[in-house]
Amino acid sequence: MRRQPEKVDIIIIGSGAAGSLMAAKLSKAGKKVLILEAGPERKLTDLTSSQIHARRLKWAGAPVEEKGSQPISNVFNSGYGTGGSALHHFGVWPRLHEQDFKVKSLYGRALDWPLTYDDLRPYYDRIQQEVGISGDHKAEKWRPDGAPYPLPPVPAFQQSEIIARGFHKLGKSTAPLPLALNSQEYKGRPACIWDGWCDAGCPTKALVNPLALYLPEAEKYHCKIIHDATITRILTNGKGTKASGVIYHTKDGAEITQMAQMVIAAAFAVQTPRLLLASAKGGLANSSGMVGHYIMGHSAATTFGLFKEETEPYMGAMGGQMVNQDSYDHKDQRDSGFGSYQWMIAQALKPNDLLGIGGSNPGLFGAKLTEFMKKAVQHFGGMTACVEDLPLPENRITLSAQRDKFGMPLAVATHHSHADSKALWQSAKAEGAKIFKAADATSIWHGPQGSMHIMGGTIMGDDRASSVTNSYGQCHDIDNLFIAGPGLFPTSGGVNPTFTVHALSLRTVDYIRENWSSLI
């Protein structure tokens, strides 16, 4: 079955953080926008506070073959369905620092971004006012310049107060963790009840996700979203110089050719390179040969402990309650390794499952696990360092010989940690143990080097010979083909990427609106 619906102004591939924001803004600007989402439809009323439900929000599309010594954990980090991975994100929204944009220029390492912090600062400010971020910009003495947060900080429960004393004894600072989560009612969205179910999706709209804000706004301005729509090819004109639409497949097997004046690929950092590579011989928008290269994923350095006092580990937000970035700007002043990291302190945890208390200490089982859990559910404490991953060109997305049910080659994700990134992770672990010891933990242990967040694969840059897009996500080779999301990042920094994804997307929207007639 083949169908060709009416042509639209803009096709947006993916309904996650970037796609939903751009759909809302461009629809409001009068453009006829169509979102194509590969996964199923989800509504706020579908979100259930359970770890089993949380797993259902993760990637469930075509398998990704993962290779390398430090896999990127696509299933854990990606999303599937309305809202993409932003539906199960924790709302931790720090800003990248000024140094993060000029790592090559300042340190002779990695890559530079084709824009500066000052270029992005006004978009950080605009976004935080739109969505509402809870925090204390003065307490974050390391935060780069920017407007104060619109909401007061999140509360500090017992777990964070206990861990914070370890930082303070060592002369280190803590501040409320900046969260895109309402500490009080904001623009008609309620305050959080601090029950720690962020990973399962927030049904109350207290945490900013696409279903809470931008997708309803897009719908208000007549944007249409089609679910279970798997795109297998981006189409171009005869010369390959303009994007003209896409081919997608529906759940019932129909093949649809959807034409458009502009295409925005916001399908996350693994699937966008896969789609570009599969859309043309040698890859679409790939004159540089860089499509798929420089895949990155932050390393999670987890520190866990038990304390004599009751910690209330079930209270708060899953992202944490406090933050420390004391050493963030000293990328090259390390005992070992290179890069930046931040501590996210006192995550709210449940007893079981992948991110649960029981799984934090996998060496225990049987009677020992039972004994541990009886104490841990009242006395557990934890924190996570988000550790920078140096970009390597050999870390990349390629196409497999295996194909999905629609005949599209599967993605192969190959990732190894740079030796200096691995050493930085080890250094963060060692610091975590010292902090917990100073906080009087009765026992201390660590988790393995987990991967959180996926970035790169379609990096931006000034040089079209060594990057895929310019600073607006506009492909060097195709003027009306844009890429959005963390795949644009040339470096990872040491903070969660979703705030920056929103700021970049808003900047691109302004560029598209101002230059529409010359782009199509």
Salt bridges, closest charged atoms under 4 A:
GLU6 OE2 - LYS32 NZ 3.25
ASP100 OD1 - LYS331 NZ 2.66
ASP125 OD1 - ARG95 NH2 2.74
ASP125 OD2 - ARG121 NE 3.87
GLU130 OE2 - LYS25 NZ 2.77
ASP199 OD1 - LYS58 NZ 3.25
GLU255 OE2 - ARG2 NH1 2.66
GLU255 OE1 - HIS249 NE2 3.95
GLU309 OE2 - ARG165 NH1 2.55
ASP329 OD1 - HIS97 ND1 2.70
ASP353 OD1 - ARG55 NE 2.97
GLU388 OE1 - LYS331 NZ 2.70
ASP389 OD2 - HIS415 NE2 2.70
ASP404 OD2 - ARG274 NH2 2.89
ASP420 OD2 - ARG109 NH2 2.80
GLU431 OE2 - LYS172 NZ 3.08
ASP440 OD2 - ARG165 NH2 3.97
ASP440 OD2 - LYS169 NZ 3.16
ASP477 OD1 - ARG464 NH2 3.23
ASP510 OD2 - ARG126 NH1 2.87
ASP510 OD1 - ARG513 NH2 2.65
